Structures are given as C-alpha cells and as structure tokens.
C-alpha cells in the first residue's frame, strides 16, 4: 500500500465568520446537504466503475 501525504485545508477567514454567525440548526442543515451531495457523487462514481468492469460469468449448473 502506498503512503499518501496528508493535506490540511483551511477555511477562508470570511467563511469562518459566516459560519460562526449561523445557528446550530443552520449549520446542521448545511452539513446534511453536504452529506447528501457526497452520497450522490460517490454513488455515481461507484456505479460508473461497475459499468466499466465486465460482468462476471454466470456459473452453469
């Protein structure tokens, strides 16, 4: 297994201030939306990889 270099992304200071001013409910709604977006993106990727692979042969009885 190859090792990967860790990358830490920092939020823009303006976005930090915007997020601080949001209520907990607003921040939760944003997080839920991000989660759903990630599910859609990853789901599409997985489906695309499955279609790119040849189907395994069906075993004969």
C-alpha contacts under 8 A as a table, 3 or more apart, distances in Angstrom:
res1	aa1	res2	aa2	distance
11	X	15	X	6.50
11	X	16	X	6.40
12	X	15	X	5.27
12	X	16	X	6.36
13	X	16	X	4.97
13	X	17	X	6.40
14	X	17	X	5.26
14	X	18	X	6.34
15	X	18	X	4.94
15	X	19	X	6.09
16	X	19	X	5.21
16	X	20	X	6.16
17	X	20	X	5.06
17	X	21	X	6.44
18	X	21	X	5.34
18	X	22	X	6.76
19	X	22	X	5.26
19	X	27	X	7.22
20	X	23	X	7.97
22	X	25	X	7.98
22	X	26	X	5.82
22	X	27	X	6.28
23	X	26	X	5.15
23	X	27	X	6.32
24	X	27	X	5.10
24	X	28	X	6.09
25	X	28	X	5.04
25	X	29	X	6.16
26	X	29	X	5.08
26	X	30	X	6.29
27	X	30	X	5.09
27	X	31	X	6.21
28	X	31	X	5.02
28	X	32	X	6.11
29	X	32	X	5.10
29	X	33	X	6.21
30	X	33	X	5.12
30	X	34	X	6.25
31	X	34	X	5.06
31	X	35	X	6.15
32	X	35	X	5.01
32	X	36	X	6.23
33	X	36	X	5.16
33	X	37	X	6.19
34	X	37	X	5.05
34	X	38	X	6.16
35	X	38	X	5.14
35	X	39	X	6.27
36	X	39	X	5.06
36	X	40	X	6.33
37	X	40	X	5.18
37	X	41	X	6.22
38	X	41	X	5.12
38	X	42	X	5.98
39	X	42	X	5.27
39	X	43	X	5.78
40	X	43	X	5.09
40	X	44	X	6.14
41	X	44	X	5.29
41	X	45	X	6.34
42	X	45	X	5.02
42	X	46	X	6.15
43	X	46	X	5.18
43	X	47	X	6.10
44	X	47	X	5.13
44	X	48	X	6.03
45	X	48	X	5.07
45	X	49	X	6.22
46	X	49	X	5.11
46	X	50	X	6.24
47	X	50	X	5.12
47	X	51	X	6.33
48	X	51	X	5.21
48	X	52	X	6.28
49	X	52	X	5.08
49	X	53	X	6.48
50	X	53	X	5.40
51	X	54	X	7.34
